[in-house]
């Protein structure tokens, strides 16, 4: 679909937002609307050495969780695992031993794969405590298994498995380890084989783990916590892993979302399980298998925003709005936009209705 030659109010809105916030170094927005025919792929900000380019690979933070859940769903369809399987079937006894002790009861072997996917395992979140340590010591040696083991020794579970939702990267680290066990190859290799290559996502890769199928002529966009550029901190990739870690140009992310909504990666039946086996995460939000879903609240959160997708701590987002038949993908590449990006998305939806 050709890009519109007219300046859309959405483009104006995006550029003004970015220019107004001095914290933002580079920001990206892709909007693809089948209903209106509008296709925008934008980059804005002062940039690093050069002005940001819409074709740059962009680190997408926890948006990568949806890629992980889709990989698990593909393995489910292949019969190599079941969503209802207990994780102890795939993980070694050393890792499982004492993994989930809650109120002196051991629930470790009651955790199912679906509990990891929809954030209801009750396990603690290992990301932010270890991220603080990484900020203090950039040479911290961390990998997914070490991150899980650290959480087991230093943090306490929040609930019994299956009872309540509690967002934690620990769940997705475990999913990555399960994928590696089943496939007998590194997680990043599975990502390339099952998603990047089939979808022709030529410039996509996992941060510090893999290289793209074709190297982009554009440098990877920087992403920031306060003033710290995180791209080169290798321990960050070890901490992120299957809980994030996907780096992709906006157009590649659109390929993934289009394949998902047209059931080219997984069947419609499997997708329905992923979106319907959900738990209440926050006010106005449900969480399926790696899928954030807007749950309307009268007056506060109108049904016109009803959509689904993924959010990342760097102000990254990748959403589909069924009524508008529109994809809204982007990132502000700064932790200060972790929540503000949601309000931004809703404003984009409002403006898209007026196109």
Secondary structure, 3 states (H helix, E strand, C coil): CCCCCCCCHHHHHHHHHHHHCCCCCCEEEEEEECCCCCEEEEEECCCCCCCCCCCCCEECHHHHHHHHHHHHHHHHHCCCCCCCCEHHHCCCHHHHCCCCEECCEECHHHCEHHHHHCCCCCCCCCHHHHHHHHHHCCCCCCCHHHHHHHHHHHCCCCCCCCCCCCCCHHHHHHHHHHHHHHHCCCHHHHHHHHHHCCCCCCCCEECCCCCCCCCCCCCCCCCEECCEECCCCHHHHHHHHHHCCEEECHHHHHHHHHHHHCCCCCCHHHHHHHHHCCEEEECCEEECCCCEEECCECCCECHHHCCEEEEECCCEEEEEECCCCEEEEEECCEHHHCCHHHHHHHHHHHHHHCC
